[in-house]
Amino acid sequence: MNNKELVNELSSRLGYTNKDAATLVSSIVSIMGDGFSNGKKASFDDFGQFEVKKKMERITVNPLTQQRLLVPPKLVLTYKPSPILKDKFKNTSADE
């Protein structure tokens, strides 16, 4: 599902105009992004949890040149699905 499809689905389910639904989606994404940049988590009971984690620096080796490289630390956004969402997928077949 892309942004346009989400906006259309929200507008039809909630009775909003597409413009209002697009504003709602944009606001939610902006609020979540601000929270992530401040180190906060976003947790949704039936969906899962988003969290910013720090990957520590590490040494890697180029397989062609055998040169050792230091990979600097970085922040990554992680997602952990909720048990409810996992169960939903367990009960569906791959054919659907």
KOLDOKOL-423059 format. One record per atom (N, C-alpha, C, O): residue in one letter; chain; atom name; y, z, x. Coordinates in steps of 0.02 Angstrom, whole numbers, plus 50000, padded with zeros to 5 digits. Atoms other than C-alpha are relative to their C-alpha. Example, Ala and Ser with C-alpha at 12.3 -4.5 7.8 and 13.67 -1.06 7.14 Angstrom:
REM KOLDOKOL-423059
 type mol atom     Y     Z     X
    A   A    N 49941 50000 50045
    A   A   CA 49775 50390 50615
    A   A    C 50060 50000 50045
    A   A    O 50059 50033 50097
    S   A    N 49941 49997 49958
    S   A   CA 49947 50357 50684
    S   A    C 50055 50037 49961
    S   A    O 50110 50045 49986
END
This chain:
REM KOLDOKOL-423059
 type mol atom     Y     Z     X
    M   A    N 49941 50000 50042
    M   A   CA 50000 50000 50000
    M   A    C 50062 50000 50045
    M   A    O 50068 50041 50090
    N   A    N 49938 50002 49961
    N   A   CA 50169 49952 50070
    N   A    C 50057 50031 49960
    N   A    O 50047 50055 49904
    N   A    N 49943 49968 50031
    N   A   CA 50343 50016 50027
    N   A    C 50016 49971 49932
    N   A    O 50029 50008 49884
    K   A    N 49983 50033 50064
    K   A   CA 50375 49888 49890
    K   A    C 49950 50017 49946
    K   A    O 49969 50031 49889
    E   A    N 50052 49982 50048
    E   A   CA 50209 49924 49805
    E   A    C 50008 50073 49977
    E   A    O 49999 50088 49919
    L   A    N 49990 49930 50017
    L   A   CA 50243 50111 49812
    L   A    C 50060 50009 49953
    L   A    O 50056 50046 49904
    V   A    N 49941 49997 50043
    V   A   CA 50416 50088 49736
    V   A    C 49984 49975 49930
    V   A    O 50003 50006 49881
    N   A    N 50019 50027 50066
    N   A   CA 50345 49980 49595
    N   A    C 49955 50048 49962
    N   A    O 49964 50058 49902
    E   A    N 50046 49953 50033
    E   A   CA 50207 50106 49558
    E   A    C 50038 50063 49977
    E   A    O 50027 50087 49921
    L   A    N 49960 49942 50019
    L   A   CA 50329 50253 49557
    L   A    C 50045 49984 49940
    L   A    O 50050 50024 49893
    S   A    N 49955 50017 50055
    S   A   CA 50451 50162 49443
    S   A    C 49962 49992 49935
    S   A    O 49987 50011 49882
    S   A    N 50038 50008 50062
    S   A   CA 50315 50119 49318
    S   A    C 49971 50066 49975
    S   A    O 49969 50078 49915
    R   A    N 50028 49935 50020
    R   A   CA 50235 50293 49318
    R   A    C 50053 50050 49976
    R   A    O 50041 50088 49929
    L   A    N 49949 49950 50015
    L   A   CA 50397 50392 49311
    L   A    C 50054 49974 49953
    L   A    O 50097 50013 49930
    G   A    N 49949 50028 50044
    G   A   CA 50502 50273 49206
    G   A    C 50067 49992 50035
    G   A    O 50119 49988 50001
    Y   A    N 49939 50010 49962
    Y   A   CA 50631 50251 49345
    Y   A    C 50012 49926 50009
    Y   A    O 49967 49885 50000
    T   A    N 49987 50069 49980
    T   A   CA 50718 50091 49391
    T   A    C 49973 49992 50071
    T   A    O 49962 50041 50107
    N   A    N 50025 50011 49932
    N   A   CA 50657 50009 49551
    N   A    C 50050 50026 50052
    N   A    O 50030 50051 50104
    K   A    N 49949 49975 49953
    K   A   CA 50822 50055 49634
    K   A    C 49995 50076 50008
    K   A    O 49999 50101 50064
    D   A    N 50007 49927 49997
    D   A   CA 50802 50240 49589
    D   A    C 49936 50021 50037
    D   A    O 49937 50068 50076
    A   A    N 50063 49985 49967
    A   A   CA 50621 50240 49646
    A   A    C 50005 49986 50075
    A   A    O 49978 50024 50115
    A   A    N 49991 50016 49929
    A   A   CA 50670 50156 49811
    A   A    C 50042 50054 50034
    A   A    O 50028 50072 50091
    T   A    N 49959 49946 49973
    T   A   CA 50803 50290 49837
    T   A    C 49959 50063 50010
    T   A    O 49966 50098 50060
    L   A    N 50044 49942 49996
    L   A   CA 50674 50425 49803
    L   A    C 49954 49995 50060
    L   A    O 49947 50043 50099
    V   A    N 50046 50011 49943
    V   A   CA 50550 50352 49929
    V   A    C 50038 50006 50065
    V   A    O 50015 50039 50112
    S   A    N 49959 49997 49939
    S   A   CA 50687 50330 50059
    S   A    C 50020 50071 50017
    S   A    O 50019 50091 50075
    S   A    N 49980 49930 49989
    S   A   CA 50745 50509 50036
    S   A    C 49942 50042 50024
    S   A    O 49950 50083 50070
    I   A    N 50059 49963 49979
    I   A   CA 50569 50579 50052
    I   A    C 49983 49986 50073
    I   A    O 49969 50031 50112
    V   A    N 50016 50019 49931
    V   A   CA 50536 50481 50211
    V   A    C 50052 50028 50049
    V   A    O 50034 50051 50103
    S   A    N 49947 49973 49957
    S   A   CA 50704 50535 50283
    S   A    C 49993 50075 50010
    S   A    O 49999 50100 50066
    I   A    N 50009 49927 49996
    I   A   CA 50674 50719 50243
    I   A    C 49940 50017 50044
    I   A    O 49945 50063 50085
    M   A    N 50059 49986 49959
    M   A   CA 50500 50714 50319
    M   A    C 50014 49984 50073
    M   A    O 49994 50022 50117
    G   A    N 49983 50018 49931
    G   A   CA 50565 50624 50474
    G   A    C 50043 50052 50034
    G   A    O 50033 50069 50092
    D   A    N 49957 49947 49972
    D   A   CA 50700 50755 50499
    D   A    C 49959 50062 50015
    D   A    O 49969 50094 50067
    G   A    N 50043 49942 49988
    G   A   CA 50571 50892 50481
    G   A    C 49956 49992 50061
    G   A    O 49947 50038 50101
    F   A    N 50043 50013 49942
    F   A   CA 50455 50811 50608
    F   A    C 50039 50004 50064
    F   A    O 50014 50030 50114
    S   A    N 49960 49997 49939
    S   A   CA 50596 50793 50733
    S   A    C 50019 50072 50018
    S   A    O 50037 50086 50075
    N   A    N 49987 49929 49987
    N   A   CA 50626 50981 50714
    N   A    C 49936 50040 50010
    N   A    O 49938 50102 50013
    G   A    N 50063 49966 49987
    G   A   CA 50442 51021 50742
    G   A    C 49965 50030 49940
    G   A    O 49920 50070 49947
    K   A    N 50030 49973 50061
    K   A   CA 50398 51058 50561
    K   A    C 49940 49958 49978
    K   A    O 49935 49900 49995
    K   A    N 50058 50034 50029
    K   A   CA 50237 51013 50470
    K   A    C 50017 49978 49929
    K   A    O 50064 50005 49899
    A   A    N 49996 50019 50070
    A   A   CA 50221 50924 50304
    A   A    C 49929 50004 49972
    A   A    O 49884 49970 49996
    S   A    N 50066 49988 50027
    S   A   CA 50075 50981 50198
    S   A    C 50000 49986 49925
    S   A    O 50043 50010 49888
    F   A    N 50008 50017 50071
    F   A   CA 50018 50910 50029
    F   A    C 49929 50019 49980
    F   A    O 49881 49993 50009
    D   A    N 50065 49971 50018
    D   A   CA 49876 51002 49942
    D   A    C 49945 49948 49989
    D   A    O 49891 49955 50017
    D   A    N 50052 50049 50017
    D   A   CA 49782 50850 49875
    D   A    C 49997 49941 50049
    D   A    O 49954 49898 50043
    F   A    N 49996 50058 49956
    F   A   CA 49829 50731 50016
    F   A    C 49983 50016 50072
    F   A    O 49940 49983 50102
    G   A    N 50014 49982 49930
    G   A   CA 49831 50815 50187
    G   A    C 50060 50028 50034
    G   A    O 50109 50048 50002
    Q   A    N 49948 49968 49960
    Q   A   CA 49940 50878 50327
    Q   A    C 50022 49954 50057
    Q   A    O 49980 49927 50093
    F   A    N 49971 50036 49945
    F   A   CA 50057 50789 50447
    F   A    C 50030 50051 50047
    F   A    O 50062 50100 50026
    E   A    N 49974 49952 49951
    E   A   CA 50103 50878 50608
    E   A    C 50016 49964 50065
    E   A    O 49981 49917 50086
    V   A    N 49982 50027 49934
    V   A   CA 50191 50837 50772
    V   A    C 49966 50043 50052
    V   A    O 49974 50104 50053
    K   A    N 50033 49964 49946
    K   A   CA 50086 50884 50923
    K   A    C 50022 49971 50067
    K   A    O 50040 49912 50072
    K   A    N 49982 50023 49933
    K   A   CA 50124 50874 51108
    K   A    C 49937 49982 50039
    K   A    O 49892 50023 50046
    K   A    N 50053 50020 49955
    K   A   CA 50006 50774 51217
    K   A    C 50023 50016 50070
    K   A    O 50076 49994 50092
    M   A    N 49982 49979 49933
    M   A   CA 50007 50849 51390
    M   A    C 49997 49940 50048
    M   A    O 49963 49890 50035
    E   A    N 50004 50052 49950
    E   A   CA 50034 50744 51545
    E   A    C 49930 49998 50029
    E   A    O 49894 50048 50031
    R   A    N 50067 50008 49973
    R   A   CA 49878 50674 51623
    R   A    C 50000 49946 50053
    R   A    O 50047 49906 50058
    I   A    N 50007 50051 49948
    I   A   CA 49818 50568 51766
    I   A    C 49947 49951 49976
    I   A    O 49893 49970 49953
    T   A    N 50047 50053 50019
    T   A   CA 49735 50402 51729
    T   A    C 49992 49953 50060
    T   A    O 50033 49953 50106
    V   A    N 50014 50046 49945
    V   A   CA 49660 50270 51843
    V   A    C 49997 49929 49973
    V   A    O 49962 49915 49924
    N   A    N 50002 50071 50017
    N   A   CA 49692 50084 51831
    N   A    C 49932 49974 50023
    N   A    O 49917 49977 50082
    P   A    N 50067 50021 49980
    P   A   CA 49515 50010 51828
    P   A    C 49999 49940 50048
    P   A    O 49950 49931 50084
    L   A    N 49999 50058 49956
    L   A   CA 49567 49852 51920
    L   A    C 50022 50018 50071
    L   A    O 49991 49995 50120
    T   A    N 49972 49984 49934
    T   A   CA 49668 49926 52063
    T   A    C 49980 50068 50026
    T   A    O 49992 50084 50084
    Q   A    N 50019 49932 49983
    Q   A   CA 49598 50103 52064
    Q   A    C 50061 50044 50015
    Q   A    O 50055 50098 50044
    Q   A    N 49939 49961 49989
    Q   A   CA 49779 50162 52071
    Q   A    C 50004 50056 49948
    Q   A    O 49992 50045 49889
    R   A    N 49993 49942 50045
    R   A   CA 49807 50335 51998
    R   A    C 50072 50002 49974
    R   A    O 50120 49994 50011
    L   A    N 49934 49999 50032
    L   A   CA 49950 50348 51874
    L   A    C 50008 50064 49960
    L   A    O 49961 50089 49930
    L   A    N 49984 49941 50038
    L   A   CA 50034 50498 51797
    L   A    C 50030 49978 49933
    L   A    O 50082 49946 49932
    V   A    N 49975 50015 50067
    V   A   CA 50056 50478 51609
    V   A    C 50041 50060 49977
    V   A    O 50014 50116 49974
    P   A    N 49958 49943 50018
    P   A   CA 50203 50586 51553
    P   A    C 49981 50030 49932
    P   A    O 49948 49997 49892
    P   A    N 50015 49970 50065
    P   A   CA 50190 50708 51407
    P   A    C 50039 49964 49945
    P   A    O 50092 49936 49958
    K   A    N 49965 50032 50056
    K   A   CA 50237 50642 51236
    K   A    C 49982 50035 49935
    K   A    O 49931 50070 49931
    L   A    N 50013 49973 50066
    L   A   CA 50248 50695 51055
    L   A    C 49967 49947 49957
    L   A    O 49988 49889 49957
    V   A    N 50035 50046 50044
    V   A   CA 50128 50615 50931
    V   A    C 49995 50031 49930
    V   A    O 49988 50091 49923
    L   A    N 50007 49978 50069
    L   A   CA 50121 50626 50742
    L   A    C 49926 49994 49981
    L   A    O 49896 49941 49987
    T   A    N 50071 49999 50019
    T   A   CA 49948 50676 50680
    T   A    C 49994 50010 49925
    T   A    O 50039 50038 49893
    Y   A    N 50014 49992 50071
    Y   A   CA 49872 50672 50506
    Y   A    C 49929 50026 49992
    Y   A    O 49882 50001 50023
    K   A    N 50065 49973 50015
    K   A   CA 49728 50777 50442
    K   A    C 49991 49997 49924
    K   A    O 50027 50032 49888
    P   A    N 50010 50004 50072
    P   A   CA 49662 50730 50269
    P   A    C 49974 50065 49970
    P   A    O 49939 50103 50003
    S   A    N 50023 49939 50034
    S   A   CA 49632 50868 50142
    S   A    C 49927 49993 49981
    S   A    O 49902 49938 49975
    P   A    N 50070 50003 50023
    P   A   CA 49454 50914 50091
    P   A    C 49993 49965 49933
    P   A    O 49943 49931 49921
    I   A    N 50002 50034 50065
    I   A   CA 49495 50852 49916
    I   A    C 50001 49925 50009
    I   A    O 49962 49889 49976
    L   A    N 49996 50072 49987
    L   A   CA 49542 50680 49982
    L   A    C 49936 49975 50034
    L   A    O 49911 49921 50018
    K   A    N 50063 50019 49967
    K   A   CA 49388 50676 50095
    K   A    C 49944 49994 49949
    K   A    O 49904 49947 49952
    D   A    N 50052 50002 50052
    D   A   CA 49276 50716 49946
    D   A    C 50007 49939 49956
    D   A    O 49958 49910 49933
    K   A    N 49987 50059 50042
    K   A   CA 49358 50576 49847
    K   A    C 49969 49938 50032
    K   A    O 49941 49895 49998
    F   A    N 50027 50057 49965
    F   A   CA 49307 50451 49981
    F   A    C 49924 50004 50009
    F   A    O 49890 49952 50010
    K   A    N 50072 49993 49994
    K   A   CA 49132 50522 50001
    K   A    C 49964 49975 49938
    K   A    O 49909 49948 49942
    N   A    N 50031 50017 50063
    N   A   CA 49097 50489 49818
    N   A    C 50011 49928 49979
    N   A    O 49989 49909 49924
    T   A    N 49991 50071 50016
    T   A   CA 49149 50306 49823
    T   A    C 49956 49959 50047
    T   A    O 49945 49978 50104
    S   A    N 50041 50044 49958
    S   A   CA 49041 50165 49887
    S   A    C 50044 49951 50036
    S   A    O 50102 49941 50017
    A   A    N 49962 50048 49960
    A   A   CA 49098 50037 50015
    A   A    C 50011 49935 49962
    A   A    O 50055 49896 49981
    D   A    N 49994 50062 50038
    D   A   CA 49078 49898 49886
    D   A    C 50061 49999 49955
    D   A    O 50083 49945 49935
    E   A    N 49944 49997 50048
    E   A   CA 49223 49958 49778
    E   A    C 50065 49978 50031
    E   A    O 50116 49978 49997
END
